[in-house]
Amino acid sequence: MAKLYYLDEVNNLGYGEFTDIFGNIVEHCPVIAAAVWSRRPFSDFRSMGKAFCDVLDDLPGCVKEGVLRCHPDLAGRLAQMDTLTSESKNEQKTAGLLDLSVEEQLLLSKNNASYMSKFQFPFVICARENKKDTILTNIVIRQENCKDVELNIGIEEVKKIARLRLMNIIEMHQSNI
């Protein structure tokens, strides 16, 4: 199990240590953690989570799209090559996405490609809050949205992922959830 950090430890981390520890709270976006570092000290877990959300909310639309592009396709090529980040691998496994039948894999692959073609960023959903059947349904339903709506939904899903990832790093017993 990874080391858990108390907020007083987090508030005293230097820039490099902070970005090393929290750099993948938002998938492959250590620059988000770098921006959050400057918002210390955090009074509790909520304030730290809010800092990540606020940084994401403050980004211009084109950068939000870039944040979404940093996320892997669900059960896609990176999963098949076993090169997902440890966080993504655990999240996709929890949702049952790494144990798809051949038919489900083909369907998801087709829908990932269709979604990417329409929006120019991958389908992002908080896998830890969903199971494969819900994900397989939502990737189809959400393709009916316009790009702006889907961008906003995607960023909201990134925030959910970030909060859960923070919970894996921050010692909650001395934090107010």
BELNOR-V533437 format. One record per backbone hydrogen bond with DSSP energy under -1.0 kcal/mol. CO is the residue of the C=O (numbers start at 1). NH is the residue of the N-H. If there is no record, write none. Layout:
# BELNOR-V533437
co:CO nh:NH
co:CO nh:NH
This chain:
# BELNOR-V533437
co:5 nh:171
co:6 nh:10
co:7 nh:11
co:10 nh:13
co:14 nh:18
co:15 nh:19
co:16 nh:20
co:17 nh:21
co:18 nh:22
co:19 nh:23
co:22 nh:25
co:26 nh:29
co:29 nh:32
co:30 nh:34
co:31 nh:35
co:32 nh:36
co:33 nh:37
co:36 nh:39
co:37 nh:40
co:44 nh:48
co:45 nh:49
co:46 nh:50
co:47 nh:51
co:48 nh:52
co:49 nh:53
co:50 nh:54
co:51 nh:55
co:52 nh:56
co:53 nh:57
co:54 nh:58
co:56 nh:59
co:60 nh:64
co:61 nh:65
co:62 nh:66
co:63 nh:67
co:64 nh:68
co:65 nh:69
co:68 nh:71
co:73 nh:76
co:76 nh:80
co:77 nh:81
co:78 nh:83
co:85 nh:89
co:86 nh:90
co:87 nh:91
co:88 nh:92
co:89 nh:93
co:90 nh:94
co:91 nh:95
co:92 nh:97
co:93 nh:96
co:95 nh:132
co:101 nh:105
co:102 nh:106
co:103 nh:107
co:104 nh:108
co:105 nh:109
co:106 nh:110
co:107 nh:111
co:108 nh:112
co:109 nh:113
co:110 nh:114
co:111 nh:115
co:112 nh:116
co:113 nh:117
co:114 nh:118
co:115 nh:119
co:116 nh:120
co:125 nh:127
co:126 nh:129
co:127 nh:130
co:131 nh:135
co:132 nh:136
co:133 nh:137
co:134 nh:138
co:135 nh:139
co:137 nh:141
co:138 nh:142
co:141 nh:144
co:142 nh:145
co:146 nh:150
co:147 nh:151
co:148 nh:152
co:149 nh:153
co:150 nh:154
co:151 nh:155
co:152 nh:156
co:153 nh:157
co:154 nh:158
co:155 nh:159
co:156 nh:160
co:157 nh:161
co:158 nh:162
co:159 nh:163
co:160 nh:164
co:161 nh:165
co:162 nh:166
co:163 nh:167
co:166 nh:169
co:166 nh:170
co:169 nh:5
co:172 nh:175
co:176 nh:46
